[in-house]
Amino acid sequence: MDLYNGKNWKVVFVDWCQEFVGDCIISCDKESLSELSDEDWQELGKLEKELERVSKKLFNATMFNFACLMNNAYRDNERPHVHFHFIPRYKNELKLFNKIYKDRHFGYNFWKWTLNRFKQQKDIFTKEEKLKIFEMMKEEFNYE
């Protein structure tokens, strides 16, 4: 589900898993970071800043992880493309849809827990709730 589709970048809401409320992917069609132009970097910075603003306003996010990891494309024999994971992190509990969301590993690298099914962060939201999160973000998102 696209939050934004611009000249150089697209922001995709991670509707398949909201382990971290507001999780998005910012992607373009370039194959490596060295191909990004000054204009690409400038737009990327504005998009990241806007995602931070939206996540703070709607969900009271504390801080943000921003990671560029391209290993899967090579592992899966796909064409690589530059993309960044935007992951809001939460020091405090968040009440959303009568549920309490807790960032279990706040202050730690989120990838560390991903492969351990006993320690990984759980996605507590239904498909319908994820759609509502997306709609909230889409309504608030304002890139200029």
C-alpha positions, 0 to 999 in steps of 0.5 A: 500500500503506497503512502507516497509515489513521487518522482524518485521514491515510493513509500510503501506501508508495511501492511504485511507486518506492523511489528513496529507501528508505522513501519514503512519502506522507502524505495527507488529503482536505482541499483546501488547507493552510488547511483543516487543523485543529490536530488534523490538524497534530498527527496529521501531526507524530506520523506524520512523527516515527514515519516518521523513527523507523522509517526510522532504525531499519530503514535507518539513514537520515541525514535526511529531506525532507518536501515538500508539492507540489500542482501536479500536481492542477491540471495534471492537472485532478484534485481537489487534496488535501493530501499530503506526500512523506516522503523519507528520505535517506542519507549512507552506503551501505545494504546491503539484499537483497544490494544496495548502495543509494547515495543519489547526490545526498545533500545536494541537492534530490531534485527537481533530478535527477528530470527528467534521466534520466542524473543521476536516482536509480535504483530498484534494487529488484524488486517483491518487494523493495519488498514486503519493505521495505513489510512491514518498515516495516509491522511496525515502524510503531507510531502511538499 
